[in-house]
Amino acid sequence: MTKKINNDQNKKTSDKKIPDSTGSKHKNKLIAIGVIAAIVVGVAYYLHQSDNTVDVNFQAVDGIPCETQEYTTYHVHAHLDVFVNGQHITVPQYIGIMDNTCLYWLHTHTPDGIMHIESPQQTDFSLSQFLDVWKKTSTGAPPDGEPIIFVNGQEVSTNLNSTKLNAHDEIAIVYGSTPPNIPSFYQFPEGL
């Protein structure tokens, strides 16, 4: 009878599952969590990079980057007329817009002199910055040097660096002889 009890005990012992000392189920859960976390981080990084707007192919101009989106946070317009030796010079379209891949916070869409000022935060931009973007991204920029500057028809004592681009300002810059009529107002299209 002793033998039978021992066999029964052995049978009971062998029927019991021995705990897995390696914790493979626990390890598998950790691996799955790690893989999911890596996927989430990878997707977040990709979305951040694709949504992060800086285009590394085009250098910043005066601290203004070329970005892949337009901003509405700070979005105003001013108008620019340029005169060289009494002659009106056209402000070209697409100043600051690079190959339809990115645009600078200061740019034009049309050849009518409307400057678009669009940035992720309200910032004072200067006429000098706009002219520098023009020189780096388009043709027909005015000559170097300090022009006579008119804002809303009034001559100002500021220079290019200190003339701020404010919403709906009519700015005229004159290189050489002053024309008989300096614009004092620009009728912006509705919605601008």
Backbone as a ProteinNet text record, in pm:
[ID]
protein_1_A
[PRIMARY]
MTKKINNDQNKKTSDKKIPDSTGSKHKNKLIAIGVIAAIVVGVAYYLHQSDNTVDVNFQAVDGIPCETQEYTTYHVHAHLDVFVNGQHITVPQYIGIMDNTCLYWLHTHTPDGIMHIESPQQTDFSLSQFLDVWKKTSTGAPPDGEPIIFVNGQEVSTNLNSTKLNAHDEIAIVYGSTPPNIPSFYQFPEGL
[TERTIARY]
80.4	0	86.4	196.4	288.4	326	343.5	381.7	273.5	150.3	41.2	31.4	47.6	41.4	152.5	269.2	380	351.6	295.1	262.6	155.6	55.8	-48.7	9.6	99.6	162.3	247.4	318.4	398.5	311	194.8	104.7	51.7	13.2	-37.8	70	189.9	299.4	325.7	320.4	349.5	235.4	112.2	-0.5	5.9	72	82.1	175.9	137.7	224.8	329.2	449.4	560	568.3	571.6	578.5	702.1	683.8	792.5	886.6	1003.7	1096.9	1152.6	1145	1199.7	1101.8	976.5	877.5	854.5	846.5	835.9	709	599.1	477.5	498.1	562.5	589.6	682.9	783	876.1	804.9	716.6	642.9	557.6	495	414.6	503	618	709.1	759.4	788.9	833.4	722.4	599.8	486.5	466.6	475.2	461.9	575.2	696.2	810.7	794.5	746.3	724.6	617.3	508.6	401.4	453.2	529.8	585.3	678.6	760.6	851.7	774.1	667.1	583.9	520.8	466.3	403.9	506.9	626.3	730.9	772	786.6	823.7	719.4	593.5	485.8	481.5	494.1	493.2	609.6	726.7	843.4	821	769.4	744.2	643.7	533.3	432.5	489.9	571.8	634.3	725.1	804	894.8	819.2	712.8	639	556.4	516.9	439.2	529.6	649.6	742.2	781.1	764.5	752.7	882.9	992.4	1115.2	1165.5	1193.7	1252	1402.7	1477.3	1621.8	1693.5	1625	1689.3	1707.3	1631.5	1637.1	1676.5	1781.8	1835.4	1742.5	1743.6	1669.4	1730.2	1645.4	1689.3	1654.2	1754.9	1733.3	1651.6	1676.6	1605.4	1467.5	1430.1	1298.2	1315.1	1257.6	1273.4	1178.6	1212.4	1124.2	1047.8	916	835.8	731.5	680.4	588.9	443.1	416.2	277.9	267.4	148.2	119.9	56	82.6	29	-86.8	-180.1	-289.4	-279.7	-185.2	-168.8	-143.8	-48.3	-22.3	-20.7	-124.2	-141.8	-196.2	-106.8	-145.5	-84.3	-125.9	-77.1	-42.5	61	98.9	124	129.4	150.7	279.7	354.8	482.1	483.3	523.2	553.8	701.5	768.4	911.4	932.7	1010	1044.3	1196	1247.2	1390	1403	1468	1484.3	1351.4	1250.8	1118.9	1031.1	1084.8	1008.9	955.4	828.7	767.3	820.3	865.3	918.2	814.9	784.7	688.2	749.1	671.3	708.8	658.2	749	706	624.8	554	484	584.7	546.7	623.2	754.9	770.2	885.6	868.7	973.8	968.9	894	855.2	789.5	882.9	930.6	1035.5	984.1	979.3	946.6	821.5	727.7	605	633.4	751.5	782.4	780.4	813.2	810.7	798.1	763.3	754.7	804.9	859.2	907.6	790.6	805.4	698.4	664.8	756.2	732.1	736.3	626.6	621.7	513.8	511.2	405.5	345.2	219.3	154.4	131.4	113.3	77.6	170.8	177.9	269	205.7	131.5	61.9	119.3	227	290.3	237	140.4	87.9	187.2	236.4	327.7	245	263.7	196.6	292.8	244.1	323.7	253.1	307.9	241.7	342.4	321.3	416.6	343.1	412.4	347.5	322.3	373.9	347.5	360.5	294.1	302.3	444.3	499.7	638.4	647	735.8	762.1	861.3	816.6	903.9	937.6	1056.2	1100.7	1100.5	1098.8	1108.3	1239.5	1344.5	1474	1464.1	1392.5	1376.8	1303.8	1197.5	1126.1	1217.2	1292.1	1381.1	1489.7	1539.4	1639.3	1580	1456.4	1389.7	1373.5	1335.6	1320.7	1453.1	1561.2	1691.9	1737.1	1701.9	1746.4	1656.8	1532.1	1437.6	1375.8	1406.9	1343.6	1437.5	1386.9	1465.6	1404.5	1477.6	1425.3	1422.8	1499.2	1501	1559.9	1515.8	1570.4	1719.4	1787.5	1932.2	1963	2087.7	2131.3	2134.2	2137	2140.7	2012.4	2015.7	1900.1	1813	1689.2	1598.3	1530.1	1456.3	1363	1239.6	1187	1075.8	952	840	710.5	617	546.7	446	313.5	217.9	85.1	94.9	186.4	201.4	290.7	336.7	419.7	563.9	656.8	797.7	830	904.3	941.1	1092.7	1136.3	1280.4	1343.3	1265.2	1319.7	1400.8	1484.9	1557.3	1492.6	1550.5	1491.8	1479.4	1581.1	1578.5	1473.3	1443.5	1350.8	1210.6	1185.6	1050.6	975.6	877.1	800.2	690.9	659.7	552.3	425.4	337.1	212	95.3	-10.4	-128.5	-181.2	-198.8	-259.4	-181.8	-55	28.6	52.9	57.9	102.6	243.6	341.2	481.7	535.9	604	671	817.6	904.3	1047.3	1097.5	1181.9	1227.9	1379.5	1435	1578.9	1600.6	1682.7	1707.3	1600	1561.8	1465.7	1326.1	1260.5	1127.5	1021.4	928.6	821.8	727.1	649.4	562	450.4	404.6	295.4	340.4	333.5	365.9	233.5	214.8	89.9	73.2	-48.2	-74.3	-173.7	-235.2	-338.6	-341.6	-370.9	-390.5	-520.4	-604	-731.2	-707.9	-697	-675	-802.2	-788	-907.2	-979.7	-1108.4	-1187.7	-1131	-1120.7	-1066.7	-920.2	-851.7	-711.2	-708.1
-117.4	0	126.1	112.5	224.5	262.8	163.1	189.5	264.8	229.6	293.2	440.6	472.4	611.7	690.4	635.7	704.7	727.2	625.6	642.5	749.2	746.7	849	988.9	997.9	1127	1171.7	1076.7	1108.5	1152.9	1084.6	1119.2	1260.7	1290.2	1423.9	1529	1497.9	1590.5	1610	1503.9	1516.3	1584.3	1578.8	1646.4	1797.9	1837.7	1981.5	2044.6	2165.5	2236.8	2309.7	2295.2	2362.1	2503	2605	2742.1	2761.5	2841.9	2870	2968.4	2925.5	3010	3122.5	3112	3216.8	3331.7	3314.3	3421.3	3457.8	3356.4	3383.8	3462.2	3434	3509.8	3656.8	3680.7	3817.4	3887.2	3815.1	3871.5	3903.1	3814.7	3837.9	3963.5	3983.9	4105	4229.4	4224.6	4338.4	4366.1	4261.7	4278.7	4341.8	4293.4	4349.9	4496.8	4529.4	4669.9	4752.7	4700.2	4771.1	4795.7	4695.4	4708.9	4814.5	4810.2	4908.8	5049.1	5062.8	5193.9	5243.9	5156.8	5196.2	5240.9	5172.3	5210.8	5347.6	5367.9	5497.1	5609.4	5587.9	5690.4	5715.8	5610.4	5626.7	5703.7	5670.8	5742	5887.7	5912.2	6049.8	6129.2	6069.1	6137.2	6168.3	6070.8	6093	6206.1	6203.6	6308.7	6443.9	6446.1	6572.8	6625.6	6538.4	6581.3	6624.4	6553.6	6591.1	6716.3	6740.6	6859.9	6973.8	6941.5	7047.5	7118.4	7245.4	7318.6	7365	7353.6	7410.5	7325.6	7390.1	7322	7346	7238.5	7251.5	7287	7279	7311.1	7461.3	7543.3	7687.4	7751.7	7829.9	7895.2	8004.7	8025.3	8136.4	8267.7	8368.1	8501.1	8595.5	8658.1	8750.2	8684.7	8557.4	8485.3	8436.6	8454.8	8412.2	8281.1	8171.6	8042.2	8026.9	7932.3	7892.9	7770.6	7781.3	7675.6	7622.7	7504.3	7437.4	7471.9	7562.4	7601.6	7751.3	7802.7	7942.8	7949.2	8056.3	8071.9	8170	8145.5	8239.7	8304	8261.2	8318.2	8468.3	8506.2	8647.3	8659.8	8722.3	8726.1	8863.2	8950.3	9085	9113.9	9225.7	9263.6	9411.2	9443.9	9583.1	9593.1	9717.1	9735.7	9812.9	9774	9837.3	9889	10016.1	10074.5	10108.1	10079.2	10105.3	10197.9	10304.9	10398.4	10407.6	10393.5	10409.9	10517.4	10627.4	10742.3	10787	10793.2	10841	10737.5	10618.6	10513.5	10411.4	10375.4	10273.7	10136.2	10060	9923.9	9824.4	9722.7	9621.3	9532.4	9512.5	9415.4	9280.7	9186.6	9063	8969.3	8880	8773.5	8668.4	8592.8	8478	8515.2	8639.4	8670	8583.7	8515	8434.8	8304.5	8264	8134.3	8051.4	7941.5	7864.1	7734	7730.5	7608.5	7538.3	7612	7555	7452.2	7459.1	7366	7435.3	7563	7634.9	7784.3	7857	8001.2	8067.6	8185.7	8265.9	8341.4	8381	8452.6	8584.4	8637.7	8757.8	8714.8	8734.9	8688.7	8763.7	8741	8793.3	8677.2	8691.4	8592	8647.6	8778	8842.9	8961	9009.5	9121.5	9259.2	9272.4	9398.5	9475.8	9426.6	9497.5	9461.2	9371.4	9331	9235.5	9276.5	9193.4	9113.7	8983	8895.8	8874.6	8901.7	8888.9	8782.7	8663	8548.6	8470.8	8470.4	8400.5	8331.5	8241.4	8167.3	8251.4	8372.7	8462.3	8606.8	8696.8	8837.4	8885.7	8941.3	8986.8	9114.7	9203.3	9322.6	9285.8	9293.9	9271.1	9405.9	9413	9539.8	9534.2	9652.1	9665.3	9604.2	9618.6	9560.2	9408.7	9343.9	9198.6	9158.5	9232	9199.2	9214.3	9323.8	9344.9	9238.2	9192.5	9085	8953.7	8923	8803.4	8818.4	8936.8	8963	8936.4	8990.5	8975.1	8829.5	8750.8	8610.9	8516.5	8558.3	8462.1	8501.8	8620.4	8665	8757.6	8815.4	8907.3	9046.6	9144.3	9279.5	9358.9	9316.4	9388.3	9527.5	9623.4	9758.3	9760.2	9868.3	9875.5	9881.1	9853.3	9865.7	10013.6	10038	10175.6	10210.6	10325.8	10372	10462.5	10424	10507.7	10611.3	10699.3	10784.1	10697.2	10698.7	10609.8	10693.2	10651.8	10714.7	10608.1	10639.8	10549.6	10625.1	10569	10630	10772.7	10792.9	10920.5	11022	10989.9	11083.3	11033.8	11122.6	11085.9	11060.3	10953.8	10918.9	10928	10940.7	10952.3	10817.4	10709.6	10577.2	10527.2	10427.6	10363.4	10227.6	10150.5	10021.9	9928.1	9928.7	9839.3	9877.9	10005.7	10049.1	10080.5	10061.8	10080.5	9948.5	9948.1	9826.7	9805.7	9680.2	9644	9625.6	9723.6	9719.3	9689.1	9635.3	9599.5	9719.2	9700	9794.7	9924	9924.4	10039.9	10044.5	10164.7	10189.8	10244	10164.4	10203.1	10229.3	10340.7	10371.4	10397.7	10338.2	10364.6	10424.8	10525.4	10602.5	10603.3	10553.7	10557.6	10660.4	10758.3	10861.9	10969.3	11021.8	11133	11088.8	11177.5	11148.9	11177.6	11084.9	11110.1	11218.6	11281.6	11390	11343.9	11220.8	11170.6	11045.4	11055.7	10941	10881	10750.2	10688.8	10704	10731.7	10747.6	10644.8	10569.4	10473.8	10362.2	10240.8	10129.4	10060.6	10037.7	9969.9	9817.3	9755.4	9610.3	9538	9425.8	9346.1	9304.2	9284.6	9243.2	9113.1	9107.5	8990.3	8999.1	9097.7	9118.1	9233.1
0	0	0	56.3	58.2	-83.5	-162.6	-299.1	-374.7	-353.4	-423.5	-386.9	-263.3	-220.5	-287.2	-289.4	-353.8	-502.3	-567.9	-709.3	-729.6	-637.8	-647.2	-624.1	-530.3	-504	-623.4	-680.5	-797.6	-914.4	-928.2	-1036.4	-1016.1	-890.6	-861.8	-886.7	-848.7	-869.2	-1017.8	-1094.8	-1236.7	-1312.5	-1258.5	-1322.2	-1301.7	-1196.6	-1170.3	-1271.9	-1314.6	-1407.3	-1326.8	-1369.6	-1302.7	-1358.5	-1272.4	-1322.4	-1408.8	-1516	-1607.9	-1538.5	-1507.3	-1433.2	-1519	-1648.9	-1736.7	-1755.2	-1721.7	-1736.3	-1881.9	-1968.6	-2111.9	-2146.6	-2074.1	-2102.7	-2066.8	-1956.2	-1912.2	-2011.1	-2056.2	-2154.7	-2285.2	-2329	-2452.3	-2442.4	-2327	-2307.9	-2314.9	-2251.8	-2255.2	-2396.3	-2469.6	-2608.1	-2691.7	-2674.9	-2750.3	-2716.2	-2588.8	-2547.3	-2606.8	-2606	-2663.4	-2812.5	-2884.6	-3028.8	-3056.1	-2981.8	-3000.3	-2969.7	-2861.4	-2825.9	-2936.4	-2991.9	-3099.6	-3223.3	-3254.8	-3369.6	-3345.2	-3225.8	-3193	-3201.9	-3146.2	-3151.9	-3296.9	-3375.5	-3515.9	-3595.2	-3575.3	-3645	-3600	-3470	-3418.6	-3475.9	-3482.2	-3539.2	-3686.2	-3761.1	-3904	-3923.6	-3847.4	-3860.3	-3821	-3717.4	-3676	-3785.9	-3846.8	-3951.6	-4076.6	-4110.6	-4230.4	-4206.5	-4080.8	-4048.9	-4006.4	-3960.4	-3921.7	-4049.3	-4049.2	-4172.8	-4234.9	-4169.9	-4223.9	-4340	-4449.2	-4564.9	-4560	-4538.8	-4521.7	-4651.7	-4764.7	-4891.4	-4912.3	-4839.2	-4855.7	-4723.6	-4727.6	-4607.8	-4559	-4428.2	-4369.5	-4419.3	-4433.8	-4473.9	-4359.8	-4302	-4188.9	-4077.5	-4054.5	-3948.4	-3988.3	-4113.1	-4160.8	-4237.3	-4186	-4253.5	-4371.3	-4456.7	-4565.9	-4516.4	-4510.3	-4449.9	-4547.8	-4516.2	-4606.9	-4581.7	-4490.7	-4464.5	-4447.9	-4472.5	-4444.6	-4306.7	-4237.2	-4102.3	-4100.6	-4010.7	-3989.1	-3851.8	-3770	-3637	-3647	-3729.1	-3758.1	-3908.6	-3963.8	-4108.6	-4146	-4191.9	-4233.9	-4370.4	-4428.7	-4560.9	-4562.1	-4636.9	-4662.1	-4812	-4862.1	-5004.8	-5027.8	-5129.9	-5161	-5304.1	-5317.6	-5448.3	-5448.8	-5559.7	-5572.5	-5691.5	-5670	-5776.7	-5786.9	-5907.9	-5934.2	-6041.5	-6004.7	-6095.1	-6156.4	-6072.3	-6114.6	-6181.4	-6211.7	-6280.5	-6180.1	-6197.7	-6111.4	-6149.6	-6051.4	-6072	-6018.8	-6096.7	-6054.4	-5945.9	-5841	-5737.4	-5789	-5818.5	-5885.7	-5795.9	-5862.5	-5790.1	-5745.8	-5646.6	-5594.5	-5528.8	-5486	-5400	-5275.3	-5235.2	-5112.9	-5123.9	-5243.4	-5264	-5351.5	-5296.5	-5360.8	-5423.1	-5553.7	-5628.8	-5577.1	-5528.4	-5470.6	-5361.6	-5298.4	-5189.8	-5054.5	-5051.3	-4924.6	-4950.8	-4846.6	-4859.3	-4732.8	-4751	-4638.9	-4577.6	-4451.4	-4381.5	-4449.9	-4527.4	-4607.4	-4753.6	-4826	-4964.7	-5041.9	-5172.8	-5259.2	-5336.9	-5371.9	-5457.9	-5598.3	-5607	-5732.9	-5758.2	-5881.9	-5913.6	-5889.7	-5780.2	-5752.7	-5634.4	-5575.7	-5464.7	-5327.2	-5320.5	-5189.1	-5124.6	-5007.4	-4929.1	-4828.3	-4828.2	-4731.7	-4615.3	-4496.8	-4374.9	-4291.7	-4289.5	-4227.1	-4144.4	-4012.5	-3927	-3812.4	-3743	-3634.3	-3509.7	-3506.2	-3392.7	-3438.4	-3368	-3405.8	-3385.3	-3489.6	-3490.6	-3571.5	-3532.5	-3613.3	-3722.6	-3846	-3959.3	-4020.7	-4079.5	-4136.7	-4288.9	-4347.5	-4492.2	-4542.6	-4465	-4501.1	-4514.5	-4423.7	-4431	-4558.6	-4592.3	-4715.6	-4837.5	-4842.1	-4957	-4963.4	-4848.6	-4848.2	-4900.5	-4860.7	-4914.3	-5065.6	-5110.1	-5254	-5325.2	-5273.9	-5339.1	-5344.8	-5243.7	-5238	-5317.3	-5345.9	-5402	-5535.3	-5585.8	-5709.3	-5785.4	-5890.2	-5972.3	-5966.2	-6018.7	-6030.5	-5901.9	-5801.8	-5673.9	-5693.2	-5610.7	-5621.8	-5588.2	-5624.3	-5599.4	-5449.8	-5417.6	-5278.3	-5240.4	-5111.6	-5062.8	-4989.9	-4926.5	-4849.8	-4936.4	-4960	-5038.2	-4947.6	-5010.3	-4936.2	-4914.9	-4793.7	-4760.4	-4727.3	-4785.5	-4759.1	-4703.1	-4595.8	-4539.7	-4540.8	-4610.3	-4625.7	-4678.8	-4773.3	-4840.9	-4771.4	-4650.7	-4574	-4569.2	-4600.5	-4589.2	-4442.2	-4416.9	-4278.7	-4264.2	-4141.5	-4115.8	-4083.4	-4090.9	-4062.8	-4182.7	-4155.9	-4265.1	-4293.5	-4384.5	-4421.4	-4301.1	-4213.8	-4097.7	-3995.1	-3983.4	-3878.7	-3930	-4058.4	-4112.1	-4097.8	-4010.6	-3982.1	-4086.5	-4111.7	-4203.6	-4121.6	-4126.5	-4051.5	-4144.5	-4088.1	-4165.4	-4243.2	-4371.2	-4465.5	-4484.3	-4448.7	-4480.6	-4631	-4684.1	-4821.8	-4809.6	-4851.8	-4840.8	-4980.4	-4996.2	-5123.4	-5092.4	-5171.7	-5157.2	-5287.4	-5272.8	-5388.5	-5391.3	-5501.9	-5527.1	-5637.7	-5613.4	-5714.2	-5707.1	-5822.9	-5825.5	-5782	-5708.2	-5655.5	-5761.4	-5782.8	-5879.7	-5827.4	-5916.9	-5872.6	-5778.4	-5792	-5707	-5632.1	-5502	-5416	-5368.1	-5386.7	-5340.5	-5188.6	-5146.8	-5003.4	-4950.9	-5042.2	-5002	-5105	-5057.3	-5149.1	-5110.6	-5207.5	-5183.1	-5191.2	-5073.8	-5069.9	-5110.8	-5177.6	-5210.6	-5082.1	-5094.9	-4978.8	-4921.5	-4792.7	-4724.9	-4692.6	-4749.7	-4715.6	-4618.8
[MASK]
++++++++++++++++++++++++++++++++++++++++++++++++++++++++++++++++++++++++++++++++++++++++++++++++++++++++++++++++++++++++++++++++++++++++++++++++++++++++++++++++++++++++++++++++++++++++++++++++

